[in-house]
Amino acid sequence: MTVTTDPTPPAPPSPGDAGDGSLAEFGYRQELRRRMGRYASFAAGFSFISVLTTVFQFFALGYSFGGPLFFWTWPAVLVGQLLVAACFAELAARLPIAGAIYQWASRLGSPAFGWYAGWIMVVGRVVVVAAAALALQVVLPAIWSGFQIVGGDPSPTTTSGAANAALLGLVLLALTTLLNVLDNRALSAVNTVGVTAEIVGVALIVTLLATHAERDPGITLHTGGEGGLIAALLVGSFTAAYVLIGFESASEMSEETVNPRRTAPRTTLSALTTSGLCGGLLLLGGLLAAPSLTDGRLASEGLSYVLTSTLGDGLGKVLLADVALAVCAATLAIQTSATRMLYSMARDGVLPQSARLAKVPRRTGMPGTAAVVVGVCAGLLLLLNLGSPQAFLAIGTTCIAMVYLAYAMVTGPMLIRRLKGQWPPADGGDRDELGKPLFSLGRWGLPVNALAVGYGLFMTVNLSWPRGEVYDPEGGHWYFQWFTVLFVGITVATGAVYRWYRSRMGAVSSTKDPGGQARTEPALDEAVRN
């Protein structure tokens, strides 16, 4: 049975779910509607990554610090993330449950450890939703000046641009929240259309930029940024680090995916690989086709400047419209992923108002209350952008750091289990829904896992490091310089206070062990230690 504090029993499976018992071994009933095929699963991960959204949003940051050399941080981060994705693919094959990070960390580590991983990921995902919605400001005013409703300067780093970004983001969040409350067929349809349009758009942009190249690829060996080589590799890596996250969204949607043990591992890896290739070509195309590398516009306006200047206003704006569509699809996918995480934790009864957050109406088969909570919280974060342009960068880097930390909270205990010989589990369940072997790293598991942990911890520190020249370039705002550290600290402290309060009130969190048996939290901790 589903572990939840909601007195209302879970809705029975819909006709399309009849006979599916993939959740029974974990103690859950099928409440979400299992309709997503392989392409829709791929779309969930690809939409979250959304190279058009994030490359256009963060290209200027990477270039301003590292110059053309920052291009090489892309393949470096891609390799690191592929290590993490490979570990996640093994987990997705064996634990196909919504709320993947929370569920995996709970089973690999302990319920308390998993709770913190899930809590950090939920908060981080909400921040990612807000940051993605802000990306509309990078493209819409460049398409039509009428989209600049507040003030006259559209740059996200100005006061008017920051305020307008918040306004556009709020409108977008209202639409994505509505879709996340409706039936998941509409959700999948919008995601599929958005991903298809994005792939076509990337192909067109890369092709057109290649035909307008002003220089050869050797330019990527030059720094030209503000801080030389070190800044190019560390701060310049923020662009790739922000783009190449969210590939595990295919796993987050496992309970809505047909044959998840076979589908989710493959779509997790294919979404990241495809995004890595597309994003790398976009970066290279922008550097080769930019009218100038020294006039300052590439460091302030990014790829929007390259498209409109190189391809002309007409064609450039058409392609920017495709980028705007990708931004919308990305915001939708990220909010959906955050909603599934919130729902997964709530049905275990480990969050405030769990009964309401875990409710899935029979009519829609969607956790609508959780979707509304994510949308409202992300909207409140957008209001920070009204106060100061620096909030744009602070929000963006904070969400990346939190996601990387949550990733490490999965790969870390996974590595410990490998070293103890407890992973992968030798329980005989080594076949997927089609009777074929589950995805496995085999003898490469230990080195891949170890490198994934080291990479994740390094990037978490790199992203969180309080660099004044990055987070507070104008000076006088110490809280922006330390924003990421403070936000992560406050998130963990808030979680600790809540868990202390639950303990003080006599609440006992119920969860599951790797075998799927419901246990109280202390009992499961003891079982894992033994």
Disulfide bonds with the S-S distance in Angstrom:
none
